């Protein structure tokens, strides 16, 4: 399958790129710095550009069957206007290019998942510690949900550098409190699995380690 990954130089994006190539997908990565991509693979295409360059985004998305975003802000205290406007550009071009699938990496606490959190965790994580990045995710989620794309919003708990285990809990309903973290490798694998699974089509799904 021909897929495009935005955010491929980030920690989760790199793992998603590696796993996609390992499964034989044709992968296009959209990056600002091509030197940040150390992977060499005949199925890998690199498009260099910024998130405000719609023509380059169009070049990346042309003919794609699915698009992934693992983009995220770099600050807990400063809003990322580039990220928000960038997602808007990606969504607009993806709709124009009739890309069938869009899978977006968000965070637990975004959107209506805030209501699923225990009160103390909601206060410290959503209202204090992650208030700024979650504000950006909330805007991006609404933009994606209001589009014509076949989207899935993936909302993992705290991300770790642990190994790929495949031992994950996921869903959309209220859940019994347990572990609140998950490895980036497992998140990447779950996102990739959505290419063949329509369970969470046009849904937001929480994701934790079992």
Secondary structure as UniProt FT lines:
FT   STRAND          2..6
FT   TURN            8..9
FT   HELIX           11..22
FT   TURN            23..24
FT   STRAND          26..31
FT   HELIX           34..36
FT   TURN            42..43
FT   STRAND          44..48
FT   TURN            51..52
FT   HELIX           54..61
FT   TURN            62..63
FT   STRAND          66..69
FT   HELIX           81..96
FT   TURN            97..98
FT   STRAND          101..105
FT   TURN            108..109
FT   HELIX           111..116
FT   HELIX           119..121
FT   HELIX           122..129
FT   HELIX           131..145
FT   STRAND          150..156
FT   STRAND          158..160
FT   STRAND          168..171
FT   STRAND          181..183
FT   HELIX           184..193
FT   TURN            194..195
FT   TURN            199..202
FT   STRAND          203..209
//
